[in-house]
């Protein structure tokens, strides 16, 4: 028994060292990528960077001590696949097991629907592709957020693979994209394989400051890339994008930690919101927003731990029609950079959201909770409480109409998975 345990440790160390070396090697390309023409100067002038390193508004540790977290956080973890609290493991041993757990893909088949995405132009709607990838059709325009299709959420092909059934869409299924929106440069949000297949059909990309170099290196014309700092606004006729803060971090390799920004976005969608910008983006970019007009408001949350910024957004923008909020891949050992289910419900209240869509789950194993725990926990908390917003939990691939007077009716589909 002791020999077997030693062998397991040796194997684990070997895998981690191999991954470490491979990540270093595979990400050397980031060092040689060329920034957009204005990126370096804008980062130097940005109040959100200090000596070239992006900073959260609130003090944010990436790693936290699970033993310092409260009962609500422990309950949100559910039947975790590693628990330092119950086993009495040291903090170091617990973190090691948490990292090793990421190498395992659950033996599960996720139910999903293969829809004809071209039909979405018949009316405003959205479709979820699992994790934090989704697409909206608004006014006949296609918006694609953080697409990762037919790819792993890692630089190595043998780790963090998508769950069976959760990756049924390919880049070739996506219609021409009017707005590609990227929230940050982590592998589960910025997929080189996916984007290289898509960029020839992308009209405009909205990305946080410092992220544009990836799209440029992978084939998108620099004139089509709009890099935004927190607090900046970009107008394209009926579409106004507010780039907002999030509580997270960035990096794809060993030397680029927080060298680019991470973000959330508030989209105002309506008529006559700002001047149309055709061809090269020529500067309808500002820190001061024009007076709001009649519009729908959609929040793209990206990755973010809970923080005071959500209530600030709620005060600034008023009622938000739909918020895509992360709910998954949280852990008591990195509790400040991802939201837990009970916090996601609080975020919805802070934002004055009318409806929320639970994302960042059901496709990749990036934490030690079971794959279905985030969905089950938020659903249980929501149905046992009294909330003035709707919780949407469609299956991957379902086309969901927007702005309908009919109440959306979703079932707990994850409970039917064996």
Secondary structure, 3 states (H helix, E strand, C coil): CHHHHHHHHHHHHHHHHHHHHHHHHHCHHHHHCCCCCCHHHHHHHCCCEECCEECCCCCCCCCCCHHHCCHHHHHHHCCCCCCHHHHCCCHHHHHHHHHHHCCCCCCCECCECCCCHHHHHHCCEEEECCCCCEEEEECCEEEEECCCCCCCCCCCCCCCCCCECCCCCCHHHCCCECEEECCCCCCCCCCHHHHHHHHHHECCEEEECCCHHHHHHCCCCHHHEEEECCCCEEEECCEEEEEECCCCCCCCCCCCCCCCCCCEEEEEEECCCCCCCCCCCCCCEECCCCCCCCEEEEEECCCCCCCCHHHHHHHHHCCECEEEEECCCCCCCCCCCCCCHHHHHHHHHHCCECEEEEECCCCCCCCCCCCCHHHHHHHHHHHCCCCCCEEECCCECCEEECCCCCCCCCCCHHHHCC
